[in-house]
Amino acid sequence: MGIESFPIAALRSRQAVLRLDSMLRRAGARTEIVSTPRQVAIGCGLSLRFDMKDLPLVKQYLQGQEQALIGLYRVENVSGRVHVTPLN
């Protein structure tokens, strides 16, 4: 088994996830709505997965919406074990 690694934006509401997904897709980013990992214990249960190259775009769209953001995280799936670390 290999290592899968990707960033997510964990948000406080489904509406915020859907809004961010829509804005990023219109800007040409590849996104996917995913279940929030258990290690991120708060939020609506949904997060937005995106490509690391789009991190600056994600941060740009989240400016002024900090109240909706729980955090930006790197999710690593190593042989079936999920590790979550905050992105700086």
Buried (B, 14 or more C-beta within 10 A) or exposed (E): EEEEEBBBBBBBEEEBBBBBBEBBEEEEBEBEBBEBBEEBEEBBEBBBBBBEEBBEBBEEBBEEEEEBBBBBBBBBBEEEEEBBEEBE
